[in-house]
Amino acid sequence: MIQSGVRFLPCGEFVNESERIAVERLRSKLQGAETSWILLSNLNHSPHPTSRSDEIDLVAIGPAGVYVIEIKHWDTAWLKQQSLTVVEQEADRINAKAKRIAGKLRQRLDPGFVSARLLLTRGELRFEASKRPQPRGVLVFGLPEWRELLALDGPVRLTPEQIELAAKLVEPMVKVALSGELRAFAGLINLERLSDKTDAFHRVYRGQHPTRRDRVILHLYDLSASSDKQASELARREFETLQRWQKSPFVPSLLDSFQDVDGYPGELCFFSLVDPAAPSLSRRSQDTAWDLPARLAYAGAALRALDRFHQPDNPDQPPLLHRRITPASLRVRHNGDPLFTDFSLTRLADAQSISAAPVDFGAMAPYVAPEIVTGGLTAATVRSDVYALCATLATLFTGDDPQARNAADILARGCRQQPEERPALSELAAELDALQGIAPPPLHCRFRTTGMKTPSFPFRIPVTRSSVAWARAASGRPSRWSNWTFIPTNGSAPTWPRWSGIGRMATPPCAPIAKCAPIPPIRICR
């Protein structure tokens, strides 16, 4: 006996959230129908498994006929912004799919006219019948117009038996295993999901190029899974960071630039990376063959790499805050160098601010600075990254070896609760170097001062937070004199008041003033 109502037969995984929402809406509306309907979703009518552009989002078969439906996360504003060519290309695509379905059915059944239709899921759109868009003759409907979409009030064309037969004629075309995951997409094959399956907006896969067999990391974004008005900007953030920093040896290499997925403009977009084949720090740290000297060297290199992100040498590379450093995002190259990944929360210094969406830190919570936990991502500073990296690197030094304990103590200073108490990255790296017996670079001293005496020529004094100043000769000296450091002759940390006149000609403010702490003897070195 043929049952009334709706039967849903998934023939593949939903490619995006928009498709899932549309199918669920139609299923719920047709559930109580007195007639029989069959919904077939995600049919791949391409003879080649790597081609996704030929996938049919939905085939609805019922008394009113057969409808081939393309589901788009569009609205009227998006339609107006796009060129007519983009919309017409999608209309031509769905028309071609409807013709293939009609050709298959007509071998044993006369289904009548197989209609191609566009269903828009963004917002609750309704169109007046006289103003309904019809690109290339394809009618466009909004989600609330489900009755008009399926012509439920129209004439009956198919009997229940013919509906069953039509579904059986179409379904054998589908030979995709229902594994619940994509296996081929955007020209890549053998896809293996790496990211958390609960994240519908951003999916990360490892895959292969079908001919070159290169290993690739695919970043796929489903804009329909986000309610944020700046979903496209959020999706672009990681790619734009990597693009600006491509010359750095500490970021992965780009392969495909950020772009819409063919057949899903405005809905799905992606970019890809060359798979660095570098294990995460959490995995590498379990390797007992990775000895302590190598771990110390790696930790020092990671601290210096992050310092370069914060203070780049190249003017084309804007300073950045990573904001997502964890043992999972920090990786170890084959030569022992650090590799930073997962720039999805990164903030470039010259980038436009994006609305601060709440972040569930989850497993990364132990590596998130207290000021971010309480104040959100907008509270992140350079010292927040210091906290995250030191907490991450501390996982390398958990043994009872005295040197490992010393390294852990050094990194613990970078995890202090108060941001201003965390040392500079260069200072922490130097202390790790000292554990290995690595001496700092030699200093070439030109002259020294004693007591409260100051140099006899004016100079610029940009003072850093660690009270180490760099001076540039301003007169009476060669212009190439740069990168000068003021260091107490006794080798201790500077204790005198900070010098004023940052970026201008200046002398220490306390020199001529009584009751000021005396300036200890210093030497000016390069």
Beta strands, then each sheet from edge to edge (+ up, - down):
strand 1: 5-10
strand 2: 36-44
strand 3: 55-62
strand 4: 65-72
strand 5: 115-120
strand 6: 139-142
strand 7: 184-185
strand 8: 188-193
strand 9: 202-208
strand 10: 215-222
strand 11: 254-260
strand 12: 268-274
strand 13: 320-321
strand 14: 330-332
strand 15: 338-340
strand 16: 347-348
strand 17: 445-449
strand 18: 459-460
strand 19: 470-473
strand 20: 484-488
strand 21: 522-525
sheet 1: 1+ 2+ 3- 4+ 5+ 6+
sheet 2: 7+ 8- 9+ 10- 12+ 11-
sheet 3: 13+ 16-
sheet 4: 14+ 15-
sheet 5: 17+ 21- 20+ 19- 18+
end
